Amino acid sequence: MGERTIRSDHVTPGARGAWTAATVIALTSLVTLYGCARLGPPTGGPPDSAPPEVVSTFPEDGDVGVDLRAPIRVDFNEDMNRETVARAFTITPDVDLKNFRWSGNTILTEPREAFPDSTTFVVRIGESAQDYHNVAMGTAFVFAFSTGESVDRGTVTGLVTFDGAPLNEATVWVCEGPVEPDSLGVLGRCGYEALSGDDGTFRVDNVRPRGSPYDVIAFVDTNGDGRYATGSEAGWVAVNAARVAAFGDSVGGIEVRVVVPRQ
C-alpha cells in the first residue's frame, strides 16, 4: 500500500473515538476469558499497585563496540514473575540466547554463538512483564547496543486503524519482507516490535537501513502467544510500506488498516 500524509503526532481519533484491542477481540468472537484465579499479594498490607521498572541494563542503551560474546543483563527494582519476563523478552535481530537465569531481581543471558560484528541489537521487555504480585509494567522498556561503531538510528512511525478509527494495543512488527505465514496460516514474530498507543500511533526506533522496503504488520494478539494467526486474528500486512534507505532515515505517514479475517 502507498504511504499517506499522516504524521503520527498529528493523528486524532475519529468521531467514534478509538478502538481498543479488547473490543476487536470481542468482534472476532475470540475473546479469551480473563479473571481466572490468580495469586494475589500477601495479606497483611495494602496491595502492590506500582508497576515494576527496569533500573539498569548491560550493555547500556547506546553502547557501541560491545564484545561479540557479551552477556545481556536486565535489573528490575523488585521481584518479578519470571515466566512473564521470559515471554516478554525479545531481541532484534533474532539471536539464539542461552542460559536464561536469575539472580535476585536480575535476569541474565548470553548468545549461544557470537553476536555478528557491526550489528545493532534492540532488546525489548514488553508491557506484559509482571512483578511478583502480577502487576504488569504497562510500558515496554527498550534499549539498543551495537557490536560496531554506531547504533542504527532509523525510525518508522505510523497509525493503526480499525473500521476507520484508531486502534490501540495492537502489536506492530516492522519486518524484512516478504513475510509468509506457515502451513497453518501463522506468522511468527519478525523484525522490530512496538505496541500502538491510546491514539493508535506507533513508533519503532533503531531500524537498520536496507535496500528494500520493510513490511509493516499490525494485529490483535488475541491469545497472547506473540504470533499472528492470519485466519483468526484481526490484522493486516502493509507490504513494502517503510523504506529506510540510509542511516538515520525517518519514515512516517504509514497507516495499517486492521481487518477481521473472513471465516
FIVEX-952260 format. One line per field, with one value per residue (C-alpha): residue number from 0; residue in one letter; x, y, z negated. Coordinates in steps of 0.05 Angstrom, whole numbers, plus 5000, padded with zeros to 4 digits. Layout:
// residues N
k = [NUM	...];
r = [A	...];
c1 = [X	...];
c2 = [Y	...];
c3 = [Z	...];
END
This chain:
// residues 263
k = [0	1	2	3	4	5	6	7	8	9	10	11	12	13	14	15	16	17	18	19	20	21	22	23	24	25	26	27	28	29	30	31	32	33	34	35	36	37	38	39	40	41	42	43	44	45	46	47	48	49	50	51	52	53	54	55	56	57	58	59	60	61	62	63	64	65	66	67	68	69	70	71	72	73	74	75	76	77	78	79	80	81	82	83	84	85	86	87	88	89	90	91	92	93	94	95	96	97	98	99	100	101	102	103	104	105	106	107	108	109	110	111	112	113	114	115	116	117	118	119	120	121	122	123	124	125	126	127	128	129	130	131	132	133	134	135	136	137	138	139	140	141	142	143	144	145	146	147	148	149	150	151	152	153	154	155	156	157	158	159	160	161	162	163	164	165	166	167	168	169	170	171	172	173	174	175	176	177	178	179	180	181	182	183	184	185	186	187	188	189	190	191	192	193	194	195	196	197	198	199	200	201	202	203	204	205	206	207	208	209	210	211	212	213	214	215	216	217	218	219	220	221	222	223	224	225	226	227	228	229	230	231	232	233	234	235	236	237	238	239	240	241	242	243	244	245	246	247	248	249	250	251	252	253	254	255	256	257	258	259	260	261	262];
r = [M	G	E	R	T	I	R	S	D	H	V	T	P	G	A	R	G	A	W	T	A	A	T	V	I	A	L	T	S	L	V	T	L	Y	G	C	A	R	L	G	P	P	T	G	G	P	P	D	S	A	P	P	E	V	V	S	T	F	P	E	D	G	D	V	G	V	D	L	R	A	P	I	R	V	D	F	N	E	D	M	N	R	E	T	V	A	R	A	F	T	I	T	P	D	V	D	L	K	N	F	R	W	S	G	N	T	I	L	T	E	P	R	E	A	F	P	D	S	T	T	F	V	V	R	I	G	E	S	A	Q	D	Y	H	N	V	A	M	G	T	A	F	V	F	A	F	S	T	G	E	S	V	D	R	G	T	V	T	G	L	V	T	F	D	G	A	P	L	N	E	A	T	V	W	V	C	E	G	P	V	E	P	D	S	L	G	V	L	G	R	C	G	Y	E	A	L	S	G	D	D	G	T	F	R	V	D	N	V	R	P	R	G	S	P	Y	D	V	I	A	F	V	D	T	N	G	D	G	R	Y	A	T	G	S	E	A	G	W	V	A	V	N	A	A	R	V	A	A	F	G	D	S	V	G	G	I	E	V	R	V	V	V	P	R	Q];
c1 = [5000	5024	5042	4992	5009	4991	5042	5039	5040	4981	4932	4866	4812	4751	4683	4670	4734	4790	4781	4812	4844	4796	4736	4765	4777	4703	4683	4722	4687	4753	4753	4798	4766	4802	4792	4814	4841	4908	4954	4946	4994	5007	4956	4973	4985	4960	4961	5021	4995	5060	5086	5155	5212	5278	5332	5395	5420	5483	5500	5472	5428	5471	5534	5579	5637	5603	5641	5614	5603	5578	5523	5457	5433	5369	5359	5290	5271	5232	5219	5190	5143	5199	5155	5123	5190	5217	5156	5162	5237	5256	5319	5323	5355	5335	5392	5394	5403	5421	5423	5367	5378	5360	5400	5352	5317	5364	5356	5418	5431	5483	5486	5496	5542	5580	5540	5551	5600	5579	5506	5455	5413	5348	5326	5253	5220	5147	5089	5063	5122	5095	5123	5115	5046	5023	5026	5047	5099	5047	5102	5155	5228	5274	5349	5397	5471	5519	5577	5602	5619	5549	5477	5425	5381	5325	5254	5187	5123	5050	4978	4938	4864	4803	4739	4765	4783	4850	4864	4905	4945	4956	5022	5064	5122	5170	5198	5244	5196	5168	5134	5097	5053	5066	5021	4972	4968	5010	5064	5119	5150	5194	5236	5225	5165	5121	5051	5003	4986	4920	4913	4932	5001	5065	5139	5196	5268	5338	5317	5373	5377	5367	5359	5288	5228	5203	5135	5094	5047	4994	4949	4909	4944	4881	4913	4977	5024	5065	5045	4996	4944	4922	4859	4830	4862	4846	4906	4938	5005	5025	5074	5135	5107	5171	5235	5293	5346	5400	5428	5382	5324	5256	5195	5125	5055	5043	4972	4958	4883	4868	4811	4774	4791	4735	4710];
c2 = [5000	5070	5119	5173	5241	5223	5242	5203	5267	5297	5239	5247	5195	5194	5215	5147	5150	5099	5024	4982	4915	4883	4908	4880	4813	4812	4828	4768	4724	4701	4731	4696	4692	4734	4737	4666	4653	4687	4691	4758	4796	4771	4792	4840	4903	4946	4913	4928	4971	5004	4977	4946	4983	4968	5005	4986	4942	4915	4933	5003	5037	5066	5026	5012	4965	4913	4847	4793	4746	4797	4776	4813	4835	4869	4894	4906	4946	4888	4814	4793	4739	4705	4668	4732	4767	4709	4713	4789	4788	4796	4815	4841	4816	4748	4714	4645	4662	4611	4603	4649	4654	4698	4729	4765	4818	4809	4767	4746	4711	4707	4688	4615	4636	4701	4763	4785	4841	4912	4899	4938	4897	4921	4887	4896	4878	4881	4914	4847	4831	4827	4833	4781	4809	4803	4878	4890	4940	4973	5007	4969	4981	4982	4990	4984	4969	4955	4908	4960	5034	5062	5045	5046	5107	5094	5108	5083	5116	5109	5094	5031	5035	4990	5008	5079	5095	5089	5021	5017	4959	4928	4891	4923	4890	4922	4863	4848	4822	4783	4753	4687	4650	4577	4520	4537	4610	4634	4686	4682	4744	4780	4843	4903	4907	4960	4968	5021	5074	5101	5143	5085	5112	5072	5086	5038	5062	5036	5009	4985	5015	4966	4968	4941	4969	4937	4906	4934	4886	4903	4853	4840	4784	4751	4693	4729	4679	4732	4705	4729	4677	4706	4664	4681	4745	4815	4845	4867	4865	4931	4906	4949	5004	5032	5048	5061	5070	5108	5112	5154	5157	5174	5144	5167	5171	5096	5072	4999	4984	4923	4879	4819	4756	4725	4660];
c3 = [5000	5013	4959	4938	4909	4838	4785	4721	4679	4716	4714	4677	4665	4709	4686	4655	4615	4613	4617	4563	4577	4528	4569	4633	4599	4579	4650	4676	4624	4599	4530	4481	4413	4362	4288	4274	4205	4195	4137	4103	4059	3988	3937	3881	3921	3978	4047	4091	4149	4172	4239	4237	4271	4305	4266	4306	4363	4392	4445	4433	4484	4539	4523	4583	4593	4550	4544	4591	4532	4482	4434	4431	4362	4342	4270	4242	4180	4148	4151	4217	4243	4281	4331	4355	4363	4405	4450	4457	4472	4546	4584	4656	4700	4672	4635	4603	4529	4476	4401	4381	4306	4248	4191	4145	4187	4246	4309	4347	4413	4468	4542	4558	4614	4620	4639	4711	4718	4736	4718	4677	4629	4598	4533	4512	4447	4466	4429	4404	4358	4287	4217	4163	4147	4220	4233	4306	4328	4373	4415	4453	4437	4498	4504	4562	4568	4625	4637	4687	4685	4685	4666	4722	4718	4769	4745	4771	4746	4765	4746	4735	4751	4749	4785	4796	4724	4686	4654	4590	4561	4630	4638	4693	4729	4779	4817	4875	4928	4960	4899	4908	4857	4844	4867	4811	4832	4773	4776	4724	4694	4743	4741	4696	4649	4618	4589	4615	4564	4539	4602	4648	4665	4662	4665	4679	4668	4683	4751	4797	4867	4924	4999	4999	4961	4896	4889	4831	4796	4744	4710	4646	4608	4584	4546	4525	4558	4595	4664	4717	4735	4802	4806	4738	4711	4736	4771	4836	4872	4906	4958	4975	4930	4900	4938	4891	4944	4907	4836	4793	4842	4811	4845	4826	4853	4852	4838	4826	4832	4789	4813	4784	4824	4866	4837];
END
